[in-house]
Each structure stands twice: as structure tokens, then as C-alpha cells.
Amino acid sequence: MTAYGRRPAELPLVREDEVWRCPATGAVYEEFEDTIREVRGA
């Protein structure tokens, strides 16, 4: 499943190098222009 859109407020994403990671689920997100998309799910 790929999620597109602005950073979900309910997800406490942590910046790691060039990506964002959700510690709760392990999903990895990357910034693309003005949105954040999930690149690797839990």
C-alpha cells in the first residue's frame, strides 16, 4: 500500500538521513516535492 499526501499528523515520523521513519510501524516515507509518500511499509 502506498500512501500519498502531506505528512499524516497522527504519525510520529522521525527524520533519518534522507527519509522519514515511523517508529511505531517501521514504515519508511520519503519527501517528494511538497508531499510525503510511503516507500516501504511495515
C-alpha positions in Angstrom: 0.0 0.0 0.0 1.3 3.4 -0.9 0.1 6.5 0.8 0.3 9.9 -0.8 -0.3 13.3 0.7 1.1 15.6 3.3 2.7 14.2 6.4 0.0 12.5 8.5 -0.3 14.3 11.7 -1.2 11.1 13.6 2.2 9.5 12.7 5.2 10.5 14.8 7.7 10.4 11.9 11.4 10.6 12.8 13.9 12.1 10.3 16.6 9.6 9.4 19.2 10.6 6.8 17.1 11.3 3.7 13.9 9.6 4.8 11.2 9.7 7.5 10.6 6.6 9.6 7.5 5.8 11.7 8.9 4.1 14.9 5.5 2.6 15.7 5.1 0.7 12.4 8.6 0.7 10.9 7.2 2.2 7.7 9.6 4.5 5.7 8.5 7.6 4.0 10.3 10.0 1.6 9.6 13.6 0.7 8.6 14.3 -2.9 8.1 17.9 -3.7 5.6 19.1 -1.1 4.3 15.7 -0.1 5.5 12.7 1.8 4.9 9.2 0.4 5.3 5.7 1.9 8.2 3.9 0.2 8.4 0.8 2.4 5.6 -0.4 4.6 5.8 -2.2 7.9 
